[in-house]
Amino acid sequence: MDCYEKFNEIIQNASEEFKKIDKKEVIRLISHLDADGISACSIMIKLLNNDNRKYSVSIVQQLNKSLLSQLAAEPYKCFIFTDIGSGVLSDIKELLKDKTVFILDHHSTEEIDDFGSIVFANPHICGIDGGKEISGAGVVFRFACAVDSSMEELAHIAVVGAIGDLQEQNGFLHLNDEILKIAVGKNKIKVVKGLRIFGTQTKPLHKALEYCTDPYIPGVSGSESGAIQFLYQIGIEPKNGKEWKKIIHLDDEDMKKLVTGIIMKRLNESNPDDVLGNVYILPHEEEESPTRDAKEFATLLNACGRLGRASLGIGTCLGDKKIKQQAIRSLADYKKEIVNALNWYNENKFSDDVLWGNRFVIINAKGKVMSTMIGTLASILSKSNVMANNTFILSMAQALDGNTKVSLRTTNNINGNLDLKNIIEEIIDGIGNAESGGHQNAAGAVIPTEKEEMLMEAAKEVLGKYAREEKVS
């Protein structure tokens, strides 16, 4: 039996266990607050609705012993964790030992000899890299389809979750690709070759170019005047009457001018034509809506989760038009928080709150940036041109519960050689009451706020070591 057959068997067994749950039971559903977690939760909610199940939902940033103890004290007998839980298996096993527990996840697992009675579906236990091959939403989707084949109608939501977790690298690997094919077959996603630029549906053309950092366009990215001047230089009028044009408004001739112009600007880059790639369109969604492009859809879900409005993201995934409009309005608030975070960074990057090392930077925003936004700040900086290649970015911000949220990114994961989850685990090793999680390309932790100095000292040592090892790459 190969690893994929084993994974299918695990999913099938989990679905059989689910069918044994008494219909009278109220199921306690806990999921992660990012785009993948919200997508996963939405798919599970759809399954529970289809199956006439009662449930109670919580979206959380991190699972730890304190939260699990609170859950254990609740009057529920059945718990389902989606896109979360693999890193605290032993705590779940201990604190929820008298409960029926399902964990449907794709994160790296805590090493544990025996899962006990936990129904655990995770590709890692089959030797499949869940950080690359399938998202949390993908695992839940496979599980949901095993329970009810009509759940294939939500394949596009699993694809959105995978894109939100950065698993799309101009195409998908095996498990995600299977889900994509289902979504395409159901006419829920259309894959087209086009410009890999964020905001094609929603942003004015010059703004989409100004904010484009992946790929980076010299003289254009980061400069509104540079973007407008570039459009005039290549013969594209940025306005259509009084309205700014969007990329989707361009005809074939202007699109050719734009693509050629961007490639010419990038001739000194190693892959100047990598501006072209797969674009994932949801044809049943309205044009110029942030839910029509899968990448923008994922950003919308992240916005809802980071702002504490995950229910709006869930409603959007499930097709509620009124809730979708509320979710779209949340994007403006999300952008404000991103601007606040970037402004704070720009004003403080040479202060005592930002420590610059050799190929690493440690940013401690304390209470000045929302703890749910500190990973977004690190991600934006990692994709911008303001950081040197092969630079680690560790960012921190304080939450209201006495803990500090920590995020780790790199400007370019050197040949994919680094596993940021392992690095963050090494950093927090020895720090009491610290929890970590994440993937190869994005990892994080939660530590008690009083341990910040300890973490920073450990981070300087660990990041400095890895930076020295990798700087020749």
C-alpha positions as semicolon CSV with decimal commas, in nm:
position;residue;x (nm);y (nm);z (nm)
1;M;0,000;0,000;0,000
2;D;0,150;0,335;-0,100
3;C;0,120;0,655;0,103
4;Y;-0,183;0,783;-0,091
5;E;-0,373;0,457;-0,051
6;K;-0,295;0,468;0,321
7;F;-0,421;0,827;0,344
8;N;-0,743;0,732;0,164
9;E;-0,790;0,445;0,408
10;I;-0,744;0,678;0,705
11;I;-0,997;0,922;0,560
12;Q;-1,245;0,638;0,495
13;N;-1,205;0,502;0,850
14;A;-1,259;0,852;0,992
15;S;-1,578;0,889;0,790
16;E;-1,708;0,557;0,924
17;E;-1,637;0,670;1,283
18;F;-1,821;0,997;1,216
19;K;-2,132;0,808;1,104
20;K;-2,142;0,635;1,444
21;I;-2,199;0,964;1,630
22;D;-2,550;0,984;1,773
23;K;-2,758;1,242;1,585
24;K;-2,868;1,385;1,921
25;E;-2,512;1,486;2,010
26;V;-2,414;1,853;1,975
27;I;-2,075;1,855;1,803
28;R;-1,812;2,103;1,924
29;L;-1,619;2,232;1,621
30;I;-1,289;2,420;1,661
31;S;-1,088;2,557;1,369
32;H;-0,797;2,788;1,292
33;L;-0,854;3,156;1,211
34;D;-0,664;3,182;0,882
35;A;-0,805;3,136;0,529
36;D;-0,738;2,763;0,536
37;G;-0,896;2,719;0,879
38;I;-1,206;2,915;0,781
39;S;-1,234;2,717;0,456
40;A;-1,197;2,390;0,648
41;C;-1,457;2,495;0,905
42;S;-1,699;2,602;0,630
43;I;-1,677;2,264;0,458
44;M;-1,736;2,086;0,789
45;I;-2,035;2,309;0,870
46;K;-2,186;2,232;0,529
47;L;-2,143;1,860;0,599
48;L;-2,301;1,893;0,945
49;N;-2,594;2,091;0,798
50;N;-2,644;1,829;0,525
51;D;-2,643;1,559;0,792
52;N;-2,891;1,746;1,018
53;R;-2,633;1,773;1,296
54;K;-2,630;2,024;1,580
55;Y;-2,300;2,200;1,648
56;S;-2,121;2,486;1,823
57;V;-1,828;2,660;1,651
58;S;-1,515;2,842;1,773
59;I;-1,239;2,991;1,557
60;V;-0,909;3,021;1,743
61;Q;-0,560;3,152;1,679
62;Q;-0,378;2,881;1,873
63;L;-0,457;2,568;2,072
64;N;-0,290;2,534;2,410
65;K;-0,346;2,360;2,742
66;S;-0,543;2,649;2,887
67;L;-0,792;2,656;2,599
68;L;-0,819;2,277;2,592
69;S;-0,895;2,279;2,966
70;Q;-1,177;2,525;2,902
71;L;-1,312;2,306;2,623
72;A;-1,290;1,997;2,844
73;A;-1,510;2,172;3,104
74;E;-1,784;2,232;2,845
75;P;-2,081;1,991;2,834
76;Y;-1,996;1,842;2,492
77;K;-1,907;1,479;2,429
78;C;-1,785;1,511;2,070
79;F;-1,512;1,745;1,944
80;I;-1,390;1,802;1,588
81;F;-1,072;2,002;1,528
82;T;-1,010;2,123;1,172
83;D;-0,679;2,268;1,047
84;I;-0,552;2,262;1,405
85;G;-0,463;2,017;1,682
86;S;-0,174;1,809;1,547
87;G;0,085;1,998;1,749
88;V;-0,087;1,933;2,084
89;L;-0,192;1,571;2,045
90;S;-0,075;1,463;2,389
91;D;-0,264;1,750;2,557
92;I;-0,582;1,666;2,364
93;K;-0,540;1,300;2,451
94;E;-0,500;1,386;2,820
95;L;-0,759;1,661;2,863
96;L;-1,031;1,521;2,635
97;K;-0,975;1,156;2,719
98;D;-1,341;1,090;2,796
99;K;-1,462;1,256;2,474
100;T;-1,504;1,150;2,113
101;V;-1,235;1,349;1,930
102;F;-1,166;1,398;1,558
103;I;-0,860;1,588;1,435
104;L;-0,865;1,664;1,062
105;D;-0,543;1,852;0,996
106;H;-0,237;1,882;0,772
107;H;0,019;2,039;1,006
108;S;0,326;1,853;1,127
109;T;0,236;1,624;1,414
110;E;0,364;1,607;1,766
111;E;0,557;1,283;1,805
112;I;0,338;1,052;2,009
113;D;0,341;0,674;2,033
114;D;-0,032;0,623;2,058
115;F;-0,323;0,842;1,946
116;G;-0,549;0,662;2,191
117;S;-0,914;0,698;2,094
118;I;-0,852;1,011;1,883
119;V;-0,970;0,977;1,524
120;F;-0,669;1,136;1,358
121;A;-0,661;1,212;0,985
122;N;-0,338;1,380;0,880
123;P;-0,124;1,317;0,568
124;H;0,200;1,336;0,768
125;I;0,130;1,001;0,936
126;C;0,129;0,846;0,587
127;G;0,458;1,004;0,485
128;I;0,290;1,281;0,281
129;D;0,409;1,640;0,333
130;G;0,094;1,820;0,441
131;G;0,267;2,156;0,415
132;K;0,292;2,115;0,037
133;E;0,045;1,850;-0,082
134;I;-0,285;1,931;0,087
135;S;-0,433;2,198;0,311
136;G;-0,646;2,161;0,623
137;A;-0,948;2,244;0,407
138;G;-0,837;1,972;0,165
139;V;-0,824;1,711;0,442
140;V;-1,171;1,812;0,562
141;F;-1,296;1,808;0,202
142;R;-1,171;1,452;0,147
143;F;-1,330;1,347;0,476
144;A;-1,661;1,522;0,393
145;C;-1,678;1,356;0,050
146;A;-1,619;1,017;0,210
147;V;-1,923;1,084;0,431
148;D;-2,139;1,245;0,161
149;S;-2,037;1,249;-0,206
150;S;-2,250;1,561;-0,271
151;M;-1,986;1,756;-0,076
152;E;-1,780;1,760;-0,397
153;E;-1,972;2,082;-0,472
154;L;-1,739;2,257;-0,223
155;A;-1,412;2,153;-0,390
156;H;-1,344;2,517;-0,480
157;I;-1,342;2,613;-0,111
158;A;-1,071;2,352;-0,046
159;V;-0,869;2,505;-0,332
160;V;-0,912;2,853;-0,179
161;G;-0,781;2,712;0,151
162;A;-0,476;2,563;-0,020
163;I;-0,403;2,893;-0,198
164;G;-0,442;3,075;0,134
165;D;-0,179;2,841;0,281
166;L;0,064;2,922;-0,006
167;Q;0,050;2,568;-0,149
168;E;-0,002;2,686;-0,506
169;Q;0,333;2,716;-0,684
170;N;0,209;2,772;-1,040
171;G;0,021;2,448;-1,003
172;F;-0,054;2,199;-0,726
173;L;0,098;1,874;-0,610
174;H;-0,087;1,541;-0,620
175;L;-0,359;1,565;-0,351
176;N;-0,443;1,931;-0,408
177;D;-0,439;1,872;-0,783
178;E;-0,700;1,597;-0,745
179;I;-0,925;1,840;-0,557
180;L;-0,866;2,108;-0,820
181;K;-0,976;1,866;-1,093
182;I;-1,300;1,802;-0,904
183;A;-1,360;2,178;-0,873
184;V;-1,293;2,226;-1,246
185;G;-1,520;1,934;-1,331
186;K;-1,799;2,089;-1,123
187;N;-1,742;2,422;-1,305
188;K;-1,657;2,584;-0,972
189;I;-1,307;2,686;-1,082
190;K;-1,165;2,782;-1,418
191;V;-0,784;2,777;-1,453
192;V;-0,650;3,034;-1,699
193;K;-0,301;3,147;-1,788
194;G;-0,253;3,510;-1,697
195;L;-0,062;3,768;-1,498
196;R;0,026;3,655;-1,147
197;I;-0,074;3,989;-1,002
198;F;-0,299;4,027;-0,700
199;G;-0,608;4,242;-0,740
200;T;-0,696;4,181;-1,105
201;Q;-1,067;4,178;-1,018
202;T;-1,080;4,458;-0,764
203;K;-0,787;4,701;-0,778
204;P;-0,732;4,986;-1,026
205;L;-0,463;4,874;-1,272
206;H;-0,198;5,120;-1,150
207;K;-0,264;5,022;-0,786
208;A;-0,237;4,649;-0,865
209;L;0,103;4,723;-1,023
210;E;0,212;4,951;-0,737
211;Y;0,133;4,687;-0,475
212;C;0,278;4,398;-0,677
213;T;0,572;4,253;-0,484
214;D;0,555;3,892;-0,602
215;P;0,672;3,923;-0,874
216;Y;0,864;4,246;-0,809
217;I;0,859;4,499;-1,096
218;P;1,159;4,739;-1,083
219;G;1,057;5,104;-1,098
220;V;0,691;5,012;-1,062
221;S;0,639;4,810;-0,743
222;G;0,605;5,044;-0,446
223;S;0,555;5,358;-0,657
224;E;0,216;5,491;-0,764
225;S;0,373;5,752;-0,995
226;G;0,609;5,486;-1,133
227;A;0,314;5,258;-1,209
228;I;0,116;5,531;-1,387
229;Q;0,423;5,644;-1,584
230;F;0,493;5,282;-1,684
231;L;0,140;5,244;-1,823
232;Y;0,176;5,556;-2,036
233;Q;0,518;5,438;-2,156
234;I;0,376;5,108;-2,287
235;G;0,077;5,278;-2,446
236;I;-0,200;5,192;-2,198
237;E;-0,438;5,466;-2,087
238;P;-0,489;5,400;-1,711
239;K;-0,837;5,557;-1,712
240;N;-1,156;5,474;-1,896
241;G;-1,326;5,811;-1,890
242;K;-1,338;5,912;-1,524
243;E;-1,295;5,556;-1,392
244;W;-0,962;5,383;-1,333
245;K;-0,920;5,069;-1,542
246;K;-0,872;4,731;-1,379
247;I;-0,669;4,447;-1,530
248;I;-0,988;4,260;-1,622
249;H;-1,096;4,560;-1,831
250;L;-0,798;4,533;-2,069
251;D;-0,852;4,396;-2,418
252;D;-0,615;4,139;-2,572
253;E;-0,389;4,402;-2,729
254;D;-0,344;4,597;-2,404
255;M;-0,285;4,273;-2,212
256;K;-0,002;4,186;-2,454
257;K;0,147;4,534;-2,404
258;L;0,124;4,495;-2,025
259;V;0,279;4,147;-2,016
260;T;0,561;4,246;-2,253
261;G;0,624;4,568;-2,062
262;I;0,649;4,390;-1,726
263;I;0,883;4,123;-1,867
264;M;1,105;4,394;-2,019
265;K;1,120;4,569;-1,679
266;R;1,232;4,240;-1,524
267;L;1,502;4,141;-1,774
268;N;1,769;4,156;-1,503
269;E;1,573;3,911;-1,287
270;S;1,653;3,538;-1,296
271;N;1,304;3,449;-1,429
272;P;1,163;3,764;-1,592
273;D;0,866;3,581;-1,747
274;D;0,747;3,427;-1,419
275;V;0,486;3,702;-1,409
276;L;0,274;3,458;-1,606
277;G;0,112;3,162;-1,439
278;N;-0,211;2,996;-1,336
279;V;-0,500;3,219;-1,230
280;Y;-0,789;3,047;-1,052
281;I;-1,126;3,203;-1,138
282;L;-1,455;3,110;-0,969
283;P;-1,694;3,154;-1,265
284;H;-2,009;3,145;-1,051
285;E;-1,893;3,454;-0,857
286;E;-1,962;3,807;-0,984
287;E;-1,698;3,985;-1,190
288;E;-1,495;4,245;-1,000
289;S;-1,583;4,076;-0,671
290;P;-1,300;3,970;-0,438
291;T;-1,456;3,622;-0,435
292;R;-1,409;3,569;-0,810
293;D;-1,030;3,522;-0,797
294;A;-0,928;3,241;-0,558
295;K;-0,625;3,434;-0,431
296;E;-0,839;3,738;-0,349
297;F;-1,100;3,508;-0,192
298;A;-0,831;3,369;0,039
299;T;-0,729;3,723;0,136
300;L;-1,092;3,805;0,216
301;L;-1,109;3,503;0,448
302;N;-0,782;3,603;0,614
303;A;-0,923;3,951;0,667
304;C;-1,231;3,811;0,839
305;G;-1,027;3,579;1,060
306;R;-0,765;3,836;1,160
307;L;-1,031;4,094;1,248
308;G;-1,228;3,853;1,465
309;R;-1,508;3,820;1,210
310;A;-1,459;3,458;1,106
311;S;-1,835;3,403;1,089
312;L;-1,848;3,642;0,793
313;G;-1,584;3,436;0,615
314;I;-1,778;3,115;0,683
315;G;-2,100;3,269;0,551
316;T;-1,913;3,381;0,238
317;C;-1,780;3,030;0,176
318;L;-2,132;2,893;0,214
319;G;-2,271;3,141;-0,040
320;D;-2,476;3,373;0,183
321;K;-2,502;3,692;-0,026
322;K;-2,582;3,931;0,263
323;I;-2,297;3,799;0,475
324;K;-2,065;3,816;0,173
325;Q;-2,130;4,189;0,142
326;Q;-2,043;4,236;0,510
327;A;-1,726;4,032;0,460
328;I;-1,625;4,244;0,160
329;R;-1,671;4,559;0,368
330;S;-1,430;4,407;0,622
331;L;-1,155;4,426;0,361
332;A;-1,137;4,804;0,409
333;D;-1,081;4,756;0,783
334;Y;-0,820;4,489;0,711
335;K;-0,632;4,725;0,479
336;K;-0,636;4,991;0,754
337;E;-0,481;4,749;1,000
338;I;-0,216;4,651;0,743
339;V;-0,137;5,019;0,682
340;N;-0,118;5,077;1,060
341;A;0,124;4,786;1,095
342;L;0,341;4,901;0,804
343;N;0,341;5,262;0,929
344;W;0,446;5,146;1,275
345;Y;0,727;4,940;1,122
346;N;0,849;5,224;0,899
347;E;0,848;5,467;1,191
348;N;1,027;5,225;1,427
349;K;1,258;5,016;1,206
350;F;1,565;5,186;1,350
351;S;1,438;5,197;1,709
352;D;1,508;4,960;1,998
353;D;1,194;4,765;1,901
354;V;1,354;4,636;1,579
355;L;1,677;4,440;1,613
356;W;1,888;4,397;1,299
357;G;2,125;4,103;1,283
358;N;2,325;3,939;1,005
359;R;2,051;3,817;0,768
360;F;1,781;3,832;1,032
361;V;1,557;4,095;1,187
362;I;1,351;4,070;1,507
363;I;1,051;4,303;1,524
364;N;0,878;4,354;1,859
365;A;0,564;4,560;1,807
366;K;0,451;4,495;2,165
367;G;0,094;4,634;2,185
368;K;0,119;4,867;1,885
369;V;0,010;4,612;1,621
370;M;-0,277;4,363;1,652
371;S;-0,141;4,022;1,748
372;T;-0,351;3,866;1,470
373;M;-0,183;4,098;1,217
374;I;0,182;4,049;1,312
375;G;0,222;3,747;1,082
376;T;0,069;3,948;0,797
377;L;0,328;4,222;0,856
378;A;0,610;3,965;0,843
379;S;0,468;3,813;0,524
380;I;0,442;4,150;0,350
381;L;0,798;4,241;0,447
382;S;0,924;3,901;0,330
383;K;0,780;3,961;-0,018
384;S;0,887;4,324;-0,050
385;N;1,214;4,458;-0,184
386;V;1,307;4,624;0,146
387;M;1,472;4,310;0,285
388;A;1,783;4,141;0,150
389;N;1,758;3,787;0,013
390;N;1,791;3,500;0,259
391;T;1,675;3,713;0,553
392;F;1,476;3,572;0,845
393;I;1,195;3,796;0,972
394;L;1,073;3,722;1,325
395;S;0,787;3,946;1,437
396;M;0,607;3,967;1,772
397;A;0,301;4,144;1,914
398;Q;0,119;4,121;2,244
399;A;-0,232;3,983;2,275
400;L;-0,478;4,084;2,545
401;D;-0,451;3,751;2,729
402;G;-0,096;3,800;2,861
403;N;0,066;3,615;2,572
404;T;0,278;3,731;2,279
405;K;0,219;3,605;1,924
406;V;0,537;3,530;1,730
407;S;0,566;3,479;1,353
408;L;0,862;3,364;1,144
409;R;0,911;3,414;0,769
410;T;1,202;3,432;0,523
411;T;1,248;3,657;0,221
412;N;1,308;3,350;0,008
413;N;1,318;2,999;0,151
414;I;1,659;2,907;0,023
415;N;1,593;2,635;-0,235
416;G;1,317;2,513;-0,004
417;N;1,589;2,381;0,228
418;L;1,457;2,537;0,549
419;D;1,166;2,425;0,761
420;L;1,055;2,732;0,955
421;K;0,840;2,519;1,186
422;N;1,150;2,332;1,304
423;I;1,336;2,661;1,347
424;I;1,061;2,818;1,559
425;E;1,050;2,503;1,771
426;E;1,424;2,535;1,828
427;I;1,382;2,900;1,927
428;I;1,112;2,834;2,188
429;D;1,279;2,519;2,326
430;G;1,321;2,575;2,699
431;I;1,063;2,855;2,720
432;G;0,788;2,738;2,953
433;N;0,422;2,745;2,843
434;A;0,520;2,817;2,481
435;E;0,334;2,665;2,187
436;S;0,439;2,652;1,821
437;G;0,289;2,558;1,487
438;G;0,297;2,626;1,116
439;H;0,464;2,498;0,803
440;Q;0,791;2,492;0,615
441;N;0,735;2,844;0,477
442;A;0,542;3,012;0,759
443;A;0,558;2,931;1,128
444;G;0,462;3,089;1,456
445;A;0,443;3,053;1,830
446;V;0,265;3,188;2,135
447;I;0,471;3,263;2,446
448;P;0,396;3,429;2,781
449;T;0,465;3,801;2,737
450;E;0,707;3,804;3,031
451;K;0,928;3,561;2,834
452;E;0,985;3,800;2,541
453;E;1,346;3,882;2,636
454;M;1,424;3,512;2,667
455;L;1,275;3,445;2,324
456;M;1,469;3,730;2,163
457;E;1,799;3,602;2,301
458;A;1,721;3,251;2,176
459;A;1,612;3,388;1,838
460;K;1,937;3,583;1,794
461;E;2,138;3,268;1,851
462;V;1,925;3,030;1,640
463;L;1,857;3,264;1,348
464;G;2,218;3,376;1,342
465;K;2,326;3,012;1,316
466;Y;2,090;2,933;1,026
467;A;2,175;3,261;0,849
468;R;2,546;3,174;0,857
469;E;2,476;2,826;0,721
470;E;2,256;2,945;0,434
471;K;2,406;3,275;0,321
472;V;2,618;3,112;0,052
473;S;2,309;2,968;-0,123
